[in-house]
Amino acid sequence: MGFAAMNLTEKPRRFDAPPPGRKTNRRMPARECPIRQDQPIEIAKLWRDRNGTAIIIALRSYKERPFLDLRTFLPTTDGKLAPSQKGLTLPLRKIAEVAKALEKAIERARELGLLDGDDDAGAR
């Protein structure tokens, strides 16, 4: 920023002042995440097809932040499952909202006759 582009009517900001839009410059102390980055907690594994493709729902962490990961896993040549790029990552605070939306989807699918009354997974 050159000298001519500076706005001289603004007061210079102090270095210890909070950034604009914040009341304080203090940050929340980092909480220790109980999920290790290299050890996700698998919640469910659903087989997608007979080729061995699976959908795995897991709790994971990245940079000490936990999240829900719903991802497609593909079989490798040695028979293990490897994660694909296809998936959904959500912050944990959104789990309840997503669960309510899935309940609505199940209810609507039943109304339309796409699901049997008792079997949630049995699509026609």
A tleap script that builds the chain and sets N, CA, C and O, in Angstrom:
source leaprc.protein.ff14SB
mol = sequence {
  NMET GLY PHE ALA ALA MET ASN LEU THR GLU
  LYS PRO ARG ARG PHE ASP ALA PRO PRO PRO
  GLY ARG LYS THR ASN ARG ARG MET PRO ALA
  ARG GLU CYS PRO ILE ARG GLN ASP GLN PRO
  ILE GLU ILE ALA LYS LEU TRP ARG ASP ARG
  ASN GLY THR ALA ILE ILE ILE ALA LEU ARG
  SER TYR LYS GLU ARG PRO PHE LEU ASP LEU
  ARG THR PHE LEU PRO THR THR ASP GLY LYS
  LEU ALA PRO SER GLN LYS GLY LEU THR LEU
  PRO LEU ARG LYS ILE ALA GLU VAL ALA LYS
  ALA LEU GLU LYS ALA ILE GLU ARG ALA ARG
  GLU LEU GLY LEU LEU ASP GLY ASP ASP ASP
  ALA GLY ALA CARG
}
set mol.1.N position { 0.852 -1.158 0.000 }
set mol.1.CA position { 0.000 0.000 0.000 }
set mol.1.C position { 0.899 1.222 0.000 }
set mol.1.O position { 1.735 1.402 0.885 }
set mol.2.N position { 0.714 2.041 -0.990 }
set mol.2.CA position { 1.523 3.253 -1.096 }
set mol.2.C position { 1.037 4.339 -0.168 }
set mol.2.O position { -0.023 4.217 0.446 }
set mol.3.N position { 1.797 5.380 -0.069 }
set mol.3.CA position { 1.466 6.492 0.806 }
set mol.3.C position { 0.190 7.193 0.357 }
set mol.3.O position { -0.578 7.670 1.191 }
set mol.4.N position { -0.043 7.261 -0.949 }
set mol.4.CA position { -1.216 7.947 -1.476 }
set mol.4.C position { -2.486 7.129 -1.246 }
set mol.4.O position { -3.574 7.701 -1.193 }
set mol.5.N position { -2.378 5.817 -1.108 }
set mol.5.CA position { -3.556 4.961 -0.944 }
set mol.5.C position { -3.990 4.852 0.505 }
set mol.5.O position { -5.052 4.288 0.770 }
set mol.6.N position { -3.230 5.357 1.443 }
set mol.6.CA position { -3.575 5.247 2.860 }
set mol.6.C position { -4.733 6.177 3.187 }
set mol.6.O position { -4.799 7.295 2.677 }
set mol.7.N position { -5.637 5.723 4.027 }
set mol.7.CA position { -6.737 6.548 4.501 }
set mol.7.C position { -6.279 7.234 5.777 }
set mol.7.O position { -6.106 6.576 6.802 }
set mol.8.N position { -6.084 8.515 5.733 }
set mol.8.CA position { -5.538 9.235 6.878 }
set mol.8.C position { -6.600 9.596 7.896 }
set mol.8.O position { -6.264 10.077 8.978 }
set mol.9.N position { -7.882 9.378 7.584 }
set mol.9.CA position { -8.932 9.698 8.546 }
set mol.9.C position { -9.140 8.583 9.555 }
set mol.9.O position { -9.674 8.821 10.638 }
set mol.10.N position { -8.725 7.367 9.215 }
set mol.10.CA position { -8.861 6.245 10.151 }
set mol.10.C position { -7.762 6.302 11.194 }
set mol.10.O position { -6.626 6.693 10.924 }
set mol.11.N position { -8.147 5.897 12.398 }
set mol.11.CA position { -7.146 5.805 13.459 }
set mol.11.C position { -6.315 4.550 13.220 }
set mol.11.O position { -6.853 3.516 12.823 }
set mol.12.N position { -5.032 4.631 13.454 }
set mol.12.CA position { -4.235 3.401 13.317 }
set mol.12.C position { -4.653 2.400 14.389 }
set mol.12.O position { -4.894 2.763 15.540 }
set mol.13.N position { -4.734 1.151 13.992 }
set mol.13.CA position { -5.148 0.101 14.918 }
set mol.13.C position { -3.977 -0.324 15.776 }
set mol.13.O position { -2.867 -0.531 15.286 }
set mol.14.N position { -4.242 -0.450 17.067 }
set mol.14.CA position { -3.204 -0.939 17.973 }
set mol.14.C position { -3.020 -2.428 17.746 }
set mol.14.O position { -3.955 -3.131 17.363 }
set mol.15.N position { -1.817 -2.898 17.983 }
set mol.15.CA position { -1.544 -4.319 17.745 }
set mol.15.C position { -2.270 -5.210 18.733 }
set mol.15.O position { -2.569 -6.359 18.408 }
set mol.16.N position { -2.564 -4.719 19.936 }
set mol.16.CA position { -3.262 -5.547 20.905 }
set mol.16.C position { -4.777 -5.371 20.819 }
set mol.16.O position { -5.502 -5.980 21.605 }
set mol.17.N position { -5.268 -4.568 19.899 }
set mol.17.CA position { -6.700 -4.381 19.722 }
set mol.17.C position { -7.282 -5.558 18.945 }
set mol.17.O position { -6.598 -6.160 18.118 }
set mol.18.N position { -8.547 -5.884 19.214 }
set mol.18.CA position { -9.160 -6.999 18.476 }
set mol.18.C position { -9.377 -6.620 17.022 }
set mol.18.O position { -9.487 -5.440 16.690 }
set mol.19.N position { -9.437 -7.622 16.159 }
set mol.19.CA position { -9.702 -7.344 14.751 }
set mol.19.C position { -11.110 -6.768 14.581 }
set mol.19.O position { -11.953 -6.970 15.455 }
set mol.20.N position { -11.384 -6.072 13.507 }
set mol.20.CA position { -12.714 -5.497 13.293 }
set mol.20.C position { -13.785 -6.586 13.313 }
set mol.20.O position { -13.605 -7.659 12.737 }
set mol.21.N position { -14.890 -6.299 13.977 }
set mol.21.CA position { -15.984 -7.254 14.063 }
set mol.21.C position { -15.907 -8.178 15.260 }
set mol.21.O position { -16.830 -8.960 15.488 }
set mol.22.N position { -14.840 -8.111 16.028 }
set mol.22.CA position { -14.700 -8.946 17.224 }
set mol.22.C position { -14.634 -8.069 18.442 }
set mol.22.O position { -14.130 -6.948 18.376 }
set mol.23.N position { -15.138 -8.565 19.561 }
set mol.23.CA position { -15.115 -7.798 20.798 }
set mol.23.C position { -13.812 -7.979 21.566 }
set mol.23.O position { -13.428 -7.124 22.364 }
set mol.24.N position { -13.151 -9.072 21.326 }
set mol.24.CA position { -11.931 -9.366 22.062 }
set mol.24.C position { -10.927 -10.051 21.140 }
set mol.24.O position { -11.303 -10.636 20.125 }
set mol.25.N position { -9.672 -9.974 21.494 }
set mol.25.CA position { -8.672 -10.667 20.698 }
set mol.25.C position { -8.273 -11.989 21.345 }
set mol.25.O position { -7.372 -12.672 20.857 }
set mol.26.N position { -8.936 -12.350 22.435 }
set mol.26.CA position { -8.662 -13.637 23.073 }
set mol.26.C position { -9.283 -14.762 22.270 }
set mol.26.O position { -10.338 -14.593 21.659 }
set mol.27.N position { -8.648 -15.873 22.274 }
set mol.27.CA position { -9.164 -17.044 21.578 }
set mol.27.C position { -9.459 -18.133 22.602 }
set mol.27.O position { -8.879 -18.181 23.687 }
set mol.28.N position { -10.388 -19.006 22.211 }
set mol.28.CA position { -10.708 -20.131 23.081 }
set mol.28.C position { -9.498 -21.049 23.165 }
set mol.28.O position { -8.833 -21.293 22.158 }
set mol.29.N position { -9.207 -21.558 24.352 }
set mol.29.CA position { -8.097 -22.504 24.436 }
set mol.29.C position { -8.442 -23.773 23.655 }
set mol.29.O position { -9.588 -24.223 23.654 }
set mol.30.N position { -7.466 -24.323 23.014 }
set mol.30.CA position { -7.682 -25.519 22.202 }
set mol.30.C position { -8.032 -26.690 23.108 }
set mol.30.O position { -7.339 -26.968 24.086 }
set mol.31.N position { -9.134 -27.377 22.760 }
set mol.31.CA position { -9.517 -28.568 23.511 }
set mol.31.C position { -8.814 -29.763 22.901 }
set mol.31.O position { -8.612 -29.838 21.689 }
set mol.32.N position { -8.452 -30.678 23.746 }
set mol.32.CA position { -7.798 -31.881 23.252 }
set mol.32.C position { -8.852 -32.803 22.662 }
set mol.32.O position { -9.837 -33.128 23.325 }
set mol.33.N position { -8.656 -33.216 21.448 }
set mol.33.CA position { -9.598 -34.085 20.757 }
set mol.33.C position { -9.343 -35.532 21.181 }
set mol.33.O position { -8.205 -35.995 21.111 }
set mol.34.N position { -10.384 -36.259 21.623 }
set mol.34.CA position { -10.174 -37.644 22.052 }
set mol.34.C position { -9.966 -38.613 20.892 }
set mol.34.O position { -9.609 -39.770 21.113 }
set mol.35.N position { -10.186 -38.155 19.657 }
set mol.35.CA position { -10.017 -39.013 18.484 }
set mol.35.C position { -8.651 -38.740 17.877 }
set mol.35.O position { -8.352 -37.610 17.488 }
set mol.36.N position { -7.828 -39.766 17.796 }
set mol.36.CA position { -6.511 -39.581 17.176 }
set mol.36.C position { -6.653 -39.549 15.673 }
set mol.36.O position { -7.483 -40.260 15.107 }
set mol.37.N position { -5.854 -38.735 15.028 }
set mol.37.CA position { -5.953 -38.556 13.584 }
set mol.37.C position { -5.693 -39.855 12.829 }
set mol.37.O position { -6.291 -40.088 11.779 }
set mol.38.N position { -4.820 -40.691 13.345 }
set mol.38.CA position { -4.490 -41.940 12.653 }
set mol.38.C position { -5.364 -43.113 13.084 }
set mol.38.O position { -5.187 -44.226 12.588 }
set mol.39.N position { -6.318 -42.878 14.012 }
set mol.39.CA position { -7.190 -43.952 14.486 }
set mol.39.C position { -8.643 -43.492 14.511 }
set mol.39.O position { -9.156 -43.171 15.583 }
set mol.40.N position { -9.321 -43.451 13.366 }
set mol.40.CA position { -10.728 -43.047 13.359 }
set mol.40.C position { -11.596 -44.080 14.068 }
set mol.40.O position { -11.222 -45.247 14.183 }
set mol.41.N position { -12.743 -43.643 14.535 }
set mol.41.CA position { -13.697 -44.523 15.212 }
set mol.41.C position { -14.791 -44.877 14.209 }
set mol.41.O position { -15.603 -44.031 13.836 }
set mol.42.N position { -14.802 -46.138 13.778 }
set mol.42.CA position { -15.785 -46.588 12.797 }
set mol.42.C position { -17.129 -46.792 13.482 }
set mol.42.O position { -17.222 -47.509 14.478 }
set mol.43.N position { -18.175 -46.156 12.944 }
set mol.43.CA position { -19.519 -46.255 13.501 }
set mol.43.C position { -20.324 -47.335 12.771 }
set mol.43.O position { -20.977 -48.163 13.406 }
set mol.44.N position { -20.274 -47.322 11.443 }
set mol.44.CA position { -21.039 -48.296 10.661 }
set mol.44.C position { -20.348 -48.550 9.327 }
set mol.44.O position { -19.654 -47.687 8.789 }
set mol.45.N position { -20.557 -49.766 8.807 }
set mol.45.CA position { -20.055 -50.124 7.481 }
set mol.45.C position { -21.229 -50.727 6.711 }
set mol.45.O position { -21.821 -51.721 7.131 }
set mol.46.N position { -21.553 -50.107 5.578 }
set mol.46.CA position { -22.659 -50.566 4.754 }
set mol.46.C position { -22.091 -51.008 3.409 }
set mol.46.O position { -21.333 -50.270 2.779 }
set mol.47.N position { -22.455 -52.208 2.971 }
set mol.47.CA position { -21.967 -52.679 1.679 }
set mol.47.C position { -22.832 -52.077 0.598 }
set mol.47.O position { -24.058 -52.186 0.640 }
set mol.48.N position { -22.198 -51.443 -0.369 }
set mol.48.CA position { -22.910 -50.732 -1.427 }
set mol.48.C position { -23.262 -51.643 -2.600 }
set mol.48.O position { -24.350 -51.536 -3.166 }
set mol.49.N position { -22.354 -52.529 -2.963 }
set mol.49.CA position { -22.595 -53.430 -4.088 }
set mol.49.C position { -21.820 -54.723 -3.875 }
set mol.49.O position { -21.120 -54.890 -2.875 }
set mol.50.N position { -21.958 -55.634 -4.835 }
set mol.50.CA position { -21.292 -56.936 -4.725 }
set mol.50.C position { -19.833 -56.892 -5.137 }
set mol.50.O position { -19.121 -57.886 -4.996 }
set mol.51.N position { -19.380 -55.764 -5.640 }
set mol.51.CA position { -17.968 -55.625 -6.015 }
set mol.51.C position { -17.076 -55.347 -4.812 }
set mol.51.O position { -15.854 -55.286 -4.949 }
set mol.52.N position { -17.671 -55.178 -3.643 }
set mol.52.CA position { -16.892 -54.928 -2.446 }
set mol.52.C position { -16.808 -53.466 -2.057 }
set mol.52.O position { -16.098 -53.122 -1.113 }
set mol.53.N position { -17.517 -52.598 -2.762 }
set mol.53.CA position { -17.541 -51.176 -2.409 }
set mol.53.C position { -18.354 -51.003 -1.134 }
set mol.53.O position { -19.437 -51.572 -0.999 }
set mol.54.N position { -17.832 -50.224 -0.209 }
set mol.54.CA position { -18.494 -50.022 1.073 }
set mol.54.C position { -18.661 -48.532 1.351 }
set mol.54.O position { -17.906 -47.700 0.847 }
set mol.55.N position { -19.655 -48.219 2.156 }
set mol.55.CA position { -19.832 -46.874 2.685 }
set mol.55.C position { -19.539 -46.978 4.168 }
set mol.55.O position { -20.190 -47.739 4.884 }
set mol.56.N position { -18.564 -46.219 4.628 }
set mol.56.CA position { -18.162 -46.278 6.031 }
set mol.56.C position { -18.459 -44.937 6.681 }
set mol.56.O position { -18.089 -43.882 6.166 }
set mol.57.N position { -19.132 -44.998 7.823 }
set mol.57.CA position { -19.416 -43.817 8.628 }
set mol.57.C position { -18.473 -43.874 9.818 }
set mol.57.O position { -18.444 -44.864 10.548 }
set mol.58.N position { -17.698 -42.805 10.013 }
set mol.58.CA position { -16.682 -42.816 11.073 }
set mol.58.C position { -16.539 -41.426 11.691 }
set mol.58.O position { -16.842 -40.407 11.069 }
set mol.59.N position { -16.071 -41.425 12.921 }
set mol.59.CA position { -15.662 -40.185 13.576 }
set mol.59.C position { -14.163 -40.063 13.369 }
set mol.59.O position { -13.409 -40.978 13.700 }
set mol.60.N position { -13.736 -38.949 12.829 }
set mol.60.CA position { -12.326 -38.709 12.555 }
set mol.60.C position { -11.919 -37.368 13.118 }
set mol.60.O position { -12.759 -36.592 13.575 }
set mol.61.N position { -10.622 -37.098 13.084 }
set mol.61.CA position { -10.143 -35.775 13.485 }
set mol.61.C position { -9.067 -35.334 12.506 }
set mol.61.O position { -8.362 -36.142 11.900 }
set mol.62.N position { -8.974 -34.022 12.380 }
set mol.62.CA position { -7.934 -33.418 11.553 }
set mol.62.C position { -7.537 -32.117 12.231 }
set mol.62.O position { -8.379 -31.256 12.491 }
set mol.63.N position { -6.264 -31.985 12.510 }
set mol.63.CA position { -5.737 -30.808 13.218 }
set mol.63.C position { -6.491 -30.565 14.522 }
set mol.63.O position { -6.880 -29.438 14.829 }
set mol.64.N position { -6.691 -31.643 15.285 }
set mol.64.CA position { -7.342 -31.605 16.596 }
set mol.64.C position { -8.804 -31.167 16.538 }
set mol.64.O position { -9.348 -30.716 17.546 }
set mol.65.N position { -9.444 -31.289 15.386 }
set mol.65.CA position { -10.861 -30.955 15.252 }
set mol.65.C position { -11.613 -32.217 14.819 }
set mol.65.O position { -11.305 -32.800 13.779 }
set mol.66.N position { -12.606 -32.640 15.624 }
set mol.66.CA position { -13.358 -33.850 15.281 }
set mol.66.C position { -14.424 -33.560 14.225 }
set mol.66.O position { -14.943 -32.446 14.150 }
set mol.67.N position { -14.747 -34.569 13.410 }
set mol.67.CA position { -15.802 -34.439 12.422 }
set mol.67.C position { -16.367 -35.804 12.095 }
set mol.67.O position { -15.772 -36.832 12.420 }
set mol.68.N position { -17.526 -35.807 11.448 }
set mol.68.CA position { -18.161 -37.031 10.983 }
set mol.68.C position { -17.793 -37.212 9.519 }
set mol.68.O position { -17.900 -36.275 8.727 }
set mol.69.N position { -17.366 -38.400 9.163 }
set mol.69.CA position { -16.963 -38.696 7.799 }
set mol.69.C position { -17.814 -39.842 7.274 }
set mol.69.O position { -17.819 -40.931 7.850 }
set mol.70.N position { -18.531 -39.602 6.188 }
set mol.70.CA position { -19.320 -40.614 5.516 }
set mol.70.C position { -18.697 -40.747 4.133 }
set mol.70.O position { -18.835 -39.848 3.304 }
set mol.71.N position { -18.015 -41.858 3.875 }
set mol.71.CA position { -17.180 -41.947 2.680 }
set mol.71.C position { -17.328 -43.310 2.010 }
set mol.71.O position { -17.552 -44.324 2.671 }
set mol.72.N position { -17.199 -43.310 0.683 }
set mol.72.CA position { -17.179 -44.540 -0.098 }
set mol.72.C position { -15.757 -45.104 -0.089 }
set mol.72.O position { -14.790 -44.378 -0.318 }
set mol.73.N position { -15.646 -46.386 0.175 }
set mol.73.CA position { -14.360 -47.085 0.168 }
set mol.73.C position { -14.385 -48.122 -0.936 }
set mol.73.O position { -15.361 -48.856 -1.092 }
set mol.74.N position { -13.308 -48.178 -1.697 }
set mol.74.CA position { -13.199 -49.112 -2.814 }
set mol.74.C position { -12.215 -50.224 -2.481 }
set mol.74.O position { -11.228 -49.981 -1.787 }
set mol.75.N position { -12.466 -51.447 -2.965 }
set mol.75.CA position { -11.527 -52.537 -2.693 }
set mol.75.C position { -10.248 -52.379 -3.524 }
set mol.75.O position { -10.296 -51.990 -4.691 }
set mol.76.N position { -9.124 -52.683 -2.912 }
set mol.76.CA position { -7.842 -52.649 -3.623 }
set mol.76.C position { -7.532 -54.042 -4.158 }
set mol.76.O position { -8.280 -54.988 -3.911 }
set mol.77.N position { -6.435 -54.166 -4.886 }
set mol.77.CA position { -6.068 -55.469 -5.454 }
set mol.77.C position { -5.722 -56.498 -4.389 }
set mol.77.O position { -5.873 -57.699 -4.614 }
set mol.78.N position { -5.256 -56.035 -3.222 }
set mol.78.CA position { -4.925 -56.982 -2.152 }
set mol.78.C position { -6.104 -57.232 -1.201 }
set mol.78.O position { -5.933 -57.865 -0.160 }
set mol.79.N position { -7.305 -56.735 -1.556 }
set mol.79.CA position { -8.500 -57.042 -0.778 }
set mol.79.C position { -8.827 -56.065 0.334 }
set mol.79.O position { -9.832 -56.246 1.022 }
set mol.80.N position { -8.031 -55.055 0.533 }
set mol.80.CA position { -8.311 -54.062 1.578 }
set mol.80.C position { -9.178 -52.954 1.003 }
set mol.80.O position { -9.284 -52.801 -0.214 }
set mol.81.N position { -9.793 -52.190 1.884 }
set mol.81.CA position { -10.612 -51.060 1.461 }
set mol.81.C position { -9.799 -49.777 1.524 }
set mol.81.O position { -9.116 -49.515 2.515 }
set mol.82.N position { -9.872 -48.980 0.469 }
set mol.82.CA position { -9.172 -47.697 0.413 }
set mol.82.C position { -10.200 -46.592 0.223 }
set mol.82.O position { -11.133 -46.751 -0.564 }
set mol.83.N position { -10.045 -45.462 0.934 }
set mol.83.CA position { -11.022 -44.379 0.806 }
set mol.83.C position { -10.992 -43.754 -0.586 }
set mol.83.O position { -9.936 -43.617 -1.203 }
set mol.84.N position { -12.167 -43.384 -1.058 }
set mol.84.CA position { -12.251 -42.689 -2.341 }
set mol.84.C position { -12.447 -41.194 -2.080 }
set mol.84.O position { -12.539 -40.761 -0.932 }
set mol.85.N position { -12.508 -40.427 -3.143 }
set mol.85.CA position { -12.746 -38.994 -3.003 }
set mol.85.C position { -14.224 -38.698 -2.763 }
set mol.85.O position { -14.576 -37.593 -2.351 }
set mol.86.N position { -15.072 -39.660 -3.013 }
set mol.86.CA position { -16.505 -39.458 -2.848 }
set mol.86.C position { -16.878 -39.636 -1.384 }
set mol.86.O position { -16.699 -40.711 -0.812 }
set mol.87.N position { -17.392 -38.581 -0.793 }
set mol.87.CA position { -17.792 -38.668 0.595 }
set mol.87.C position { -18.325 -37.351 1.095 }
set mol.87.O position { -18.423 -36.372 0.355 }
set mol.88.N position { -18.665 -37.346 2.358 }
set mol.88.CA position { -19.231 -36.182 3.009 }
set mol.88.C position { -18.552 -36.019 4.360 }
set mol.88.O position { -18.448 -36.973 5.131 }
set mol.89.N position { -18.096 -34.819 4.638 }
set mol.89.CA position { -17.456 -34.517 5.911 }
set mol.89.C position { -18.257 -33.413 6.581 }
set mol.89.O position { -18.489 -32.356 5.994 }
set mol.90.N position { -18.680 -33.669 7.824 }
set mol.90.CA position { -19.504 -32.710 8.546 }
set mol.90.C position { -18.933 -32.423 9.923 }
set mol.90.O position { -18.373 -33.316 10.558 }
set mol.91.N position { -19.068 -31.174 10.401 }
set mol.91.CA position { -18.704 -30.907 11.791 }
set mol.91.C position { -19.698 -31.631 12.712 }
set mol.91.O position { -20.855 -31.830 12.342 }
set mol.92.N position { -19.255 -32.012 13.877 }
set mol.92.CA position { -20.094 -32.803 14.786 }
set mol.92.C position { -21.359 -32.063 15.209 }
set mol.92.O position { -22.361 -32.698 15.538 }
set mol.93.N position { -21.328 -30.749 15.207 }
set mol.93.CA position { -22.518 -29.997 15.632 }
set mol.93.C position { -23.680 -30.159 14.648 }
set mol.93.O position { -24.811 -29.801 14.977 }
set mol.94.N position { -23.426 -30.687 13.455 }
set mol.94.CA position { -24.465 -30.866 12.438 }
set mol.94.C position { -25.092 -32.261 12.451 }
set mol.94.O position { -26.028 -32.514 11.693 }
set mol.95.N position { -24.602 -33.163 13.290 }
set mol.95.CA position { -25.087 -34.553 13.265 }
set mol.95.C position { -26.581 -34.627 13.561 }
set mol.95.O position { -27.309 -35.323 12.854 }
set mol.96.N position { -27.050 -33.932 14.579 }
set mol.96.CA position { -28.472 -34.000 14.950 }
set mol.96.C position { -29.350 -33.452 13.825 }
set mol.96.O position { -30.415 -34.000 13.541 }
set mol.97.N position { -28.904 -32.383 13.196 }
set mol.97.CA position { -29.667 -31.785 12.091 }
set mol.97.C position { -29.759 -32.745 10.907 }
set mol.97.O position { -30.815 -32.870 10.287 }
set mol.98.N position { -28.658 -33.417 10.594 }
set mol.98.CA position { -28.648 -34.383 9.492 }
set mol.98.C position { -29.520 -35.587 9.841 }
set mol.98.O position { -30.218 -36.108 8.971 }
set mol.99.N position { -29.493 -36.037 11.091 }
set mol.99.CA position { -30.312 -37.175 11.512 }
set mol.99.C position { -31.798 -36.851 11.352 }
set mol.99.O position { -32.569 -37.700 10.903 }
set mol.100.N position { -32.208 -35.632 11.715 }
set mol.100.CA position { -33.607 -35.231 11.538 }
set mol.100.C position { -33.983 -35.208 10.065 }
set mol.100.O position { -35.078 -35.632 9.696 }
set mol.101.N position { -33.082 -34.715 9.220 }
set mol.101.CA position { -33.352 -34.669 7.783 }
set mol.101.C position { -33.474 -36.079 7.204 }
set mol.101.O position { -34.319 -36.321 6.342 }
set mol.102.N position { -32.643 -37.006 7.668 }
set mol.102.CA position { -32.730 -38.394 7.194 }
set mol.102.C position { -34.040 -39.044 7.644 }
set mol.102.O position { -34.637 -39.816 6.893 }
set mol.103.N position { -34.492 -38.736 8.866 }
set mol.103.CA position { -35.778 -39.258 9.332 }
set mol.103.C position { -36.911 -38.750 8.450 }
set mol.103.O position { -37.824 -39.507 8.119 }
set mol.104.N position { -36.863 -37.471 8.064 }
set mol.104.CA position { -37.874 -36.912 7.173 }
set mol.104.C position { -37.831 -37.597 5.813 }
set mol.104.O position { -38.877 -37.871 5.225 }
set mol.105.N position { -36.631 -37.878 5.308 }
set mol.105.CA position { -36.486 -38.548 4.018 }
set mol.105.C position { -37.067 -39.950 4.070 }
set mol.105.O position { -37.728 -40.377 3.123 }
set mol.106.N position { -36.834 -40.671 5.154 }
set mol.106.CA position { -37.389 -42.023 5.307 }
set mol.106.C position { -38.911 -41.959 5.356 }
set mol.106.O position { -39.595 -42.755 4.712 }
set mol.107.N position { -39.431 -41.014 6.116 }
set mol.107.CA position { -40.884 -40.860 6.232 }
set mol.107.C position { -41.513 -40.546 4.865 }
set mol.107.O position { -42.535 -41.126 4.501 }
set mol.108.N position { -40.907 -39.644 4.130 }
set mol.108.CA position { -41.427 -39.253 2.813 }
set mol.108.C position { -41.324 -40.417 1.824 }
set mol.108.O position { -42.230 -40.622 1.016 }
set mol.109.N position { -40.233 -41.177 1.879 }
set mol.109.CA position { -40.076 -42.338 0.995 }
set mol.109.C position { -41.133 -43.387 1.291 }
set mol.109.O position { -41.626 -44.044 0.374 }
set mol.110.N position { -41.491 -43.554 2.566 }
set mol.110.CA position { -42.561 -44.498 2.922 }
set mol.110.C position { -43.901 -44.009 2.382 }
set mol.110.O position { -44.696 -44.800 1.874 }
set mol.111.N position { -44.150 -42.702 2.493 }
set mol.111.CA position { -45.403 -42.142 1.987 }
set mol.111.C position { -45.539 -42.371 0.480 }
set mol.111.O position { -46.636 -42.617 -0.021 }
set mol.112.N position { -44.437 -42.292 -0.223 }
set mol.112.CA position { -44.443 -42.477 -1.672 }
set mol.112.C position { -44.395 -43.944 -2.077 }
set mol.112.O position { -44.451 -44.261 -3.265 }
set mol.113.N position { -44.291 -44.842 -1.095 }
set mol.113.CA position { -44.247 -46.272 -1.391 }
set mol.113.C position { -42.893 -46.764 -1.843 }
set mol.113.O position { -42.790 -47.848 -2.418 }
set mol.114.N position { -41.855 -45.993 -1.594 }
set mol.114.CA position { -40.508 -46.392 -2.005 }
set mol.114.C position { -39.844 -47.309 -0.990 }
set mol.114.O position { -38.918 -48.045 -1.331 }
set mol.115.N position { -40.308 -47.273 0.253 }
set mol.115.CA position { -39.793 -48.146 1.319 }
set mol.115.C position { -40.953 -48.898 1.939 }
set mol.115.O position { -42.071 -48.388 2.012 }
set mol.116.N position { -40.675 -50.129 2.390 }
set mol.116.CA position { -41.679 -50.884 3.129 }
set mol.116.C position { -41.867 -50.233 4.483 }
set mol.116.O position { -41.035 -49.434 4.912 }
set mol.117.N position { -42.943 -50.564 5.152 }
set mol.117.CA position { -43.251 -49.953 6.447 }
set mol.117.C position { -42.213 -50.185 7.524 }
set mol.117.O position { -41.851 -49.251 8.239 }
set mol.118.N position { -41.717 -51.426 7.658 }
set mol.118.CA position { -40.785 -51.743 8.741 }
set mol.118.C position { -39.329 -51.754 8.310 }
set mol.118.O position { -38.433 -51.513 9.119 }
set mol.119.N position { -39.095 -52.036 7.033 }
set mol.119.CA position { -37.724 -52.194 6.554 }
set mol.119.C position { -37.196 -50.875 6.007 }
set mol.119.O position { -37.589 -50.450 4.921 }
set mol.120.N position { -36.305 -50.222 6.757 }
set mol.120.CA position { -35.736 -48.936 6.331 }
set mol.120.C position { -34.810 -49.094 5.153 }
set mol.120.O position { -34.692 -48.180 4.337 }
set mol.121.N position { -34.146 -50.232 5.038 }
set mol.121.CA position { -33.135 -50.401 3.995 }
set mol.121.C position { -33.692 -51.082 2.741 }
set mol.121.O position { -32.997 -51.155 1.727 }
set mol.122.N position { -34.924 -51.576 2.792 }
set mol.122.CA position { -35.439 -52.358 1.689 }
set mol.122.C position { -36.097 -51.526 0.609 }
set mol.122.O position { -37.325 -51.445 0.568 }
set mol.123.N position { -35.340 -50.916 -0.248 }
set mol.123.CA position { -35.906 -50.157 -1.358 }
set mol.123.C position { -36.448 -51.119 -2.405 }
set mol.123.O position { -35.894 -52.196 -2.626 }
set mol.124.N position { -37.521 -50.719 -3.033 }
set mol.124.CA position { -38.145 -51.588 -4.038 }
set mol.124.C position { -37.454 -51.480 -5.348 }
set mol.124.O position { -37.847 -52.142 -6.309 }
savepdb mol mol.pdb
quit
